[in-house]
Amino acid sequence: MGLLARSWPTSGAGRNNRRAKQHPCPVRRQQGRLRHSTNVRRAVNEALNAAVPNAFRKPIGNQIGTKVYTVRDDPQTILTDLRAKYGTCTPSEKAANGRRFDEPWDPNEPIEALFDRLEDCYIFAMQNKPPFTLEQMIDKAITAIQLTGLYERALLEWQDFDEANKTWAQLKLHFEEAYEVRLASGLGTAASHGYVNNAAAETDDDSISTIQESLASIHLANNANYQALQDNLQAARTETATLRSELQAAHATMANLAQTRQTVPAPAYAPPPAAQFAPAAAQYVPPAPAVPQYGHQQYYDGGRGYNRRGRGRGRGRGRGRRNNYGYGTMYNAPVPAPPMQYGSNVPPVAGTIPPPAVPAAPDRNKPAFSNTTKYFNNWNMCFSCGWDVPIWHTSKTCDNKCYGHQDGCDRQNAQAYIAAGHRVSKRGMHKTQLPTNPQPQQA
């Protein structure tokens, strides 16, 4: 029995068969791959023949019948042709995809539903340009989660992630874990947050008693609102009556004031005291006044005669000396004095009032003036133009200066110039009151 149970070595042919099974021929391996690929293509094409409608499987060259996909047809080429012919997206589909991409997430649904919807919109946009970016898809997901207000801690943890780790895969993994933790804690998704879509919070409001209670509540609320409206209207009426009485009282007061108002006279102008003439340190000696000087030029009136002591028979009598024509009356005529040399606008010495170039005319007794109100509403005066001039008109800015005009003369020192003998214009000097209702042209 021991000899029969002993295992003897096999022959060479057996060893070759085992080696062939362990190391098959490359040709056989390739043939196996081809048979496998053909079987897969046949299965895919048969599935396409069943899934694609006949209207979309048109034969080549507009032949009669319907195109049947066989093993010789490449599935990838078939799908590419179908997408190129019938897969063009319309504008309405693009707009619908954009709206679906922007929709908020309903917390009653699993968070995977949010991720699947965003991924579908992302793939749709990739096939129909322009595509969405991963940053846009991540931002939409974060925004939708923030709007629920349920995952504050997970959002704070997401903000602490490095920028390199803020990928779509990390976002799905992180918030799926937060969603599962929330479900495990028993808080649910939205029952404790007042979402109207929560089925557990829904109550039966179709019963007759519920409807009656609702109608009674509406009726009570309507009555309360009506009473409040009536109270508001009554308060408005009372306030309107009060305002009307106050307005009438104000009108009566204004009428009384208009009747008793008295015209307040304009303040009278009080001229300043005359400035005292203070001579400079170096005493200024003015020249002699313009008093007529009489020369000794002799004139003879009437008479005819001869040289020297000749006799004449004219009307005049008497003898004249050195008269070549005869005798007559002789008298001395005044010789005009030369003009004064101090008629300039600049005084010879600073701080003094120069002597006048033209002697002042004597004052004449005139009756009191009845009009004492100025025409121009200012207190300017001019040496040459008088005491009632426009706002721009002064002795310095005068454009009609007379002989002997003084630029330094104004209302404050005019009396000093008059006392010094200058011919200061007194036109409008008696007007000492400003106009009561001046117009713009009276400035």
C-alpha positions in Angstrom: 0.0 0.0 0.0 2.9 2.3 0.8 4.4 1.6 -2.7 1.2 2.3 -4.5 0.5 5.6 -2.6 3.9 7.0 -3.5 3.8 9.9 -6.0 6.1 9.4 -8.9 7.4 12.3 -11.1 5.3 13.0 -14.2 6.6 12.7 -17.7 7.8 15.6 -19.8 4.5 16.0 -21.7 2.6 16.6 -18.6 5.0 19.3 -17.5 4.7 21.1 -20.8 0.9 21.2 -20.5 1.0 22.7 -17.1 3.6 25.3 -18.3 1.3 26.2 -21.3 -1.6 26.7 -19.0 0.5 29.0 -16.7 1.9 31.0 -19.6 -0.7 31.3 -22.4 0.3 32.5 -25.9 0.2 36.3 -26.6 -1.9 35.7 -29.7 -4.5 33.9 -27.6 -4.5 36.7 -25.1 -5.1 39.3 -27.9 -7.9 37.1 -29.4 -9.5 37.0 -26.0 -9.4 40.8 -25.7 -10.9 41.2 -29.2 -13.8 38.8 -28.4 -14.4 40.7 -25.1 -14.4 44.2 -26.9 -16.7 42.9 -29.6 -19.1 41.6 -27.1 -19.1 44.9 -25.2 -19.6 46.9 -28.4 -22.4 44.6 -29.5 -24.1 45.0 -26.1 -23.7 48.8 -26.2 -25.0 49.1 -29.8 -28.0 46.9 -29.0 -28.8 49.2 -26.0 -28.5 52.2 -28.3 -30.9 50.6 -30.8 -33.4 50.2 -28.0 -32.9 53.6 -26.4 -32.6 56.0 -29.4 -35.9 56.6 -31.1 -36.2 55.7 -34.8 -36.6 59.4 -35.8 -33.1 60.0 -34.6 -31.6 56.9 -36.4 -31.6 58.1 -39.9 -29.7 56.0 -42.5 -26.7 57.4 -44.3 -27.6 59.0 -47.7 -31.3 59.4 -46.9 -32.0 55.8 -47.6 -35.3 54.1 -46.8 -35.6 52.6 -43.4 -34.0 53.2 -40.0 -30.3 52.9 -39.1 -29.5 49.9 -37.0 -26.3 50.0 -35.1 -24.1 46.9 -35.5 -20.8 45.7 -34.2 -19.0 47.6 -36.9 -20.3 50.9 -35.5 -18.3 52.7 -32.8 -20.5 53.7 -29.9 -18.5 56.8 -29.2 -18.9 58.0 -32.8 -22.6 57.3 -32.6 -23.0 59.4 -29.4 -20.9 62.2 -30.9 -23.1 62.4 -34.0 -26.3 62.4 -32.0 -25.0 65.2 -29.7 -23.9 67.3 -32.7 -27.2 66.9 -34.5 -29.8 66.8 -31.7 -27.9 67.9 -28.6 -27.9 71.7 -29.2 -29.1 73.6 -26.2 -31.8 76.2 -26.7 -31.7 79.6 -24.9 -34.7 78.6 -22.7 -32.9 75.4 -21.6 -29.8 77.5 -20.7 -31.9 79.9 -18.7 -33.6 77.0 -16.9 -30.3 75.5 -16.1 -29.1 78.8 -14.7 -32.2 79.1 -12.5 -31.8 75.6 -11.3 -28.2 76.3 -10.5 -29.3 79.3 -8.3 -32.1 77.5 -6.5 -31.8 77.3 -2.7 -31.6 74.0 -0.9 -34.6 72.6 0.9 -33.3 71.2 4.2 -36.0 68.5 4.2 -34.0 66.9 1.4 -30.7 65.1 1.9 -27.7 67.2 1.3 -26.7 64.8 -1.5 -29.6 66.1 -3.5 -28.0 69.6 -3.4 -24.7 68.2 -4.6 -26.2 66.2 -7.4 -28.3 69.1 -8.6 -25.2 71.4 -8.8 -23.1 68.7 -10.5 -25.9 68.2 -13.1 -26.0 71.9 -13.8 -22.2 72.0 -14.0 -22.1 69.2 -16.6 -24.9 70.7 -18.6 -23.0 74.0 -18.7 -19.8 72.2 -19.8 -21.6 70.7 -22.8 -23.4 73.9 -23.6 -21.0 76.9 -23.4 -20.2 78.9 -21.4 -19.3 76.4 -18.7 -19.4 77.0 -14.9 -16.2 76.9 -12.9 -15.5 74.8 -9.8 -15.3 78.1 -7.8 -18.8 79.0 -8.9 -20.2 75.6 -7.9 -18.5 75.7 -4.5 -19.8 79.2 -3.9 -23.3 78.2 -4.8 -23.2 75.2 -2.4 -21.8 77.4 0.5 -24.5 80.0 -0.2 -27.3 77.4 -0.2 -26.1 75.9 3.1 -25.7 79.4 4.7 -29.3 80.3 3.9 -30.6 77.3 5.9 -28.9 78.6 9.1 -28.4 75.0 10.3 -24.7 74.4 9.9 -22.9 77.4 11.5 -20.2 75.3 13.1 -19.5 73.4 9.9 -19.3 76.7 8.0 -16.8 78.1 10.5 -14.7 75.1 10.2 -14.8 75.4 6.4 -13.6 79.0 6.6 -10.5 77.7 8.5 -9.6 75.3 5.7 -6.5 76.2 3.6 -7.2 77.5 0.1 -5.6 74.5 -1.4 -8.0 72.2 0.5 -11.2 74.1 -0.4 -12.0 71.7 -3.3 -15.3 70.2 -4.4 -14.5 66.8 -3.0 -13.4 68.2 0.4 -16.6 70.3 0.5 -18.9 67.3 -0.1 -17.0 65.2 2.4 -17.1 67.9 5.1 -20.7 68.9 4.9 -21.9 65.3 4.4 -20.3 64.5 7.8 -22.0 67.6 9.3 -25.4 66.5 7.9 -25.0 62.9 9.3 -24.0 64.3 12.7 -27.1 66.5 12.7 -29.3 63.5 11.8 -27.7 61.4 14.5 -28.3 64.1 17.1 -32.1 63.9 16.6 -32.5 67.5 15.6 -33.8 66.6 12.2 -33.4 68.9 9.3 -36.0 71.7 9.7 -38.7 70.7 12.3 -37.3 73.0 15.0 -36.6 75.9 12.7 -40.1 76.7 11.5 -39.9 75.6 7.9 -43.3 75.4 6.4 -42.4 72.4 4.3 -41.9 70.2 7.4 -44.5 67.4 7.2 -44.4 66.8 11.0 -45.5 70.4 11.7 -48.5 70.1 9.4 -52.0 70.0 10.9 -55.4 69.1 9.6 -57.0 72.4 8.7 -59.8 71.0 6.5 -62.3 70.1 9.2 -65.5 72.1 9.8 -64.5 73.1 13.3 -61.2 74.4 12.2 -62.8 76.5 9.5 -65.3 77.9 11.9 -62.6 78.8 14.4 -60.7 80.5 11.6 -63.7 82.5 10.5 -64.5 83.5 14.1 -60.9 84.7 14.6 -61.0 86.6 11.3 -64.3 88.2 12.3 -62.9 89.3 15.7 -59.7 90.6 14.1 -61.8 92.6 11.6 -63.9 94.1 14.3 -60.8 95.1 16.3 -59.3 96.6 13.2 -62.5 98.6 12.4 -62.6 100.0 16.0 -59.0 101.0 15.8 -59.6 102.7 12.4 -62.6 104.6 13.9 -60.5 105.7 16.8 -57.7 106.9 14.5 -60.2 108.9 12.4 -61.8 110.5 15.4 -58.3 111.6 16.7 -57.5 113.0 13.2 -60.7 115.0 13.2 -60.0 116.4 16.6 -56.5 117.4 15.6 -57.7 119.0 12.4 -60.3 121.1 14.4 -57.5 122.2 16.8 -55.2 123.2 13.9 -58.1 125.1 12.2 -58.8 127.1 15.4 -55.1 127.9 15.9 -54.8 129.0 12.3 -57.8 131.4 12.7 -56.3 132.8 15.8 -53.0 133.4 14.0 -54.9 135.2 11.2 -56.7 137.4 13.7 -53.4 138.3 15.4 -51.8 139.2 12.1 -54.7 141.4 11.2 -54.5 143.3 14.5 -50.8 143.7 14.0 -51.3 145.1 10.5 -53.8 147.7 11.8 -51.7 148.8 14.8 -48.4 148.8 13.1 -46.7 152.1 13.0 -44.0 153.1 10.6 -40.7 153.4 12.5 -38.7 156.4 11.2 -35.3 155.7 9.8 -32.5 156.6 12.1 -31.3 160.2 11.5 -27.7 160.6 10.4 -25.6 162.3 13.1 -22.6 163.8 11.3 -19.4 163.2 13.2 -17.6 166.1 14.8 -15.4 168.2 12.6 -11.8 166.9 12.6 -9.4 169.3 14.1 -6.6 170.4 11.9 -3.3 169.3 13.5 -0.3 170.7 11.8 2.8 168.5 11.3 5.9 168.8 13.3 7.4 170.9 10.6 5.1 173.9 10.5 3.5 174.3 7.1 3.3 177.8 6.0 0.8 178.2 3.2 1.4 180.9 0.6 -0.4 184.2 0.6 -4.1 183.9 -0.1 -5.5 184.8 -3.4 -6.1 188.5 -2.5 -6.2 190.7 -5.6 -3.0 192.7 -5.9 -3.2 196.2 -7.5 -0.4 197.3 -9.7 0.5 200.8 -10.9 -0.3 200.6 -14.5 -1.9 203.9 -15.6 -4.8 204.4 -17.9 -6.2 207.6 -19.2 -9.7 208.4 -19.9 -10.5 211.0 -22.6 -8.5 214.1 -23.8 -6.3 214.7 -26.7 -3.2 216.8 -26.7 0.3 216.8 -27.5 3.4 215.2 -26.1 4.0 215.7 -22.4 2.2 218.8 -21.3 0.1 219.5 -24.4 -3.4 220.9 -24.1 -6.4 219.0 -25.1 -10.0 219.8 -25.8 -11.4 216.5 -24.7 -14.0 215.8 -22.1 -11.5 215.1 -19.4 -9.7 217.6 -17.7 -6.4 217.6 -15.9 -2.9 217.0 -16.8 -1.2 213.8 -17.3 2.4 213.0 -17.2 4.2 211.4 -20.1 1.1 211.3 -22.2 1.9 211.5 -25.9 -1.7 212.2 -26.9 -3.2 214.6 -24.4 -4.5 215.1 -21.0 -7.1 213.0 -19.3 -8.2 211.3 -16.1 -5.6 208.7 -14.9 -6.4 205.8 -12.5 -4.8 202.6 -11.4 -6.5 199.2 -12.5 -6.0 195.9 -10.6 -3.6 193.4 -12.1 -4.8 189.7 -11.9 -2.9 187.6 -9.4 -1.0 184.5 -10.7 -2.8 181.2 -10.1 -2.0 179.3 -6.9 0.3 176.3 -7.1 -1.4 174.1 -4.5 -4.3 172.6 -6.4 -3.0 169.0 -6.4 -4.7 166.0 -4.7 -1.7 165.3 -2.5 -1.1 167.6 0.5 2.5 169.0 0.7 3.0 167.6 4.2 1.5 164.3 5.5 -1.2 164.6 8.1 -2.3 168.2 7.1 -5.1 169.6 5.0 -3.7 171.6 2.1 -4.9 175.2 1.4 -7.7 175.5 -1.1 -7.0 176.1 -4.7 -10.2 178.0 -5.1 -11.6 180.1 -2.3 -14.8 178.8 -0.8 -18.0 180.7 -1.7 -19.7 182.5 1.2 -22.8 180.7 2.7 -26.1 182.1 1.7 -29.2 182.2 3.9 -31.5 179.5 2.5 -34.7 178.2 3.9 -34.8 174.7 5.6 -35.0 171.8 3.2 -38.1 169.7 3.2 -36.6 166.6 1.7 -34.0 165.1 4.1 -34.0 161.5 2.8 -31.1 160.3 0.7 -31.7 158.5 -2.6 -28.8 156.1 -2.3 -28.7 153.7 0.7 -25.2 154.5 1.9 -23.1 157.1 3.8 -20.6 157.8 1.0 -19.7 161.4 -0.1 -17.5 162.9 -2.7 -15.5 166.2 -2.6 -16.8 167.2 -6.1 -20.2 165.4 -6.4 -21.8 165.9 -3.0 -23.3 163.8 -0.2 -25.7 161.5 -2.0 -23.7 159.3 -4.3 -23.8 155.5 -5.2 -22.0 152.9 -3.1 -19.0 152.8 -5.5 -18.6 156.6 -5.6 -16.1 158.2 -3.2 -13.6 161.0 -3.4 -11.0 158.5 -4.5 -13.1 156.8 -7.1 -14.8 159.9 -8.6 -14.8 160.1 -12.3 -15.7 163.8 -12.5 -13.2 165.6 -10.3 -13.3 169.4 -10.3 -10.3 171.7 -10.0 -8.8 171.4 -6.5 -10.4 168.0 -5.9 -9.1 166.2 -2.7 -9.1 162.4 -2.7 -8.8 162.2 1.1 -12.1 164.0 1.8 -14.9 161.8 3.2 -17.9 162.3 5.4 -15.8 162.1 8.6 -13.4 164.9 7.7 -15.4 167.0 5.3 -16.0 169.7 7.9 -12.3 170.0 8.4 -11.8 170.6 4.7 -14.6 173.1 4.7 -13.1 174.9 7.7 -9.7 175.0 5.8 -11.4 176.9 3.0 -11.8 174.2 0.4 -14.8 174.3 -2.0 -16.3 171.0 -0.8 -19.5 170.3 -2.7 -22.6 170.6 -0.5 -25.0 169.0 -2.9 -27.3 166.7 -0.8 -25.6 167.7 2.5 -28.9 168.3 4.1 -30.1 164.7 3.4 -29.4 162.9 6.7 -31.8 159.9 6.5 -31.5 156.7 4.6 -34.3 155.6 2.3 -36.9 153.4 4.1 -37.6 151.0 1.3 -34.5 151.1 -1.0 -34.5 149.3 -4.4 -31.5 147.5 -5.9 -30.6 150.5 -8.0 -30.4 152.7 -4.9 -27.3 150.9 -3.4 
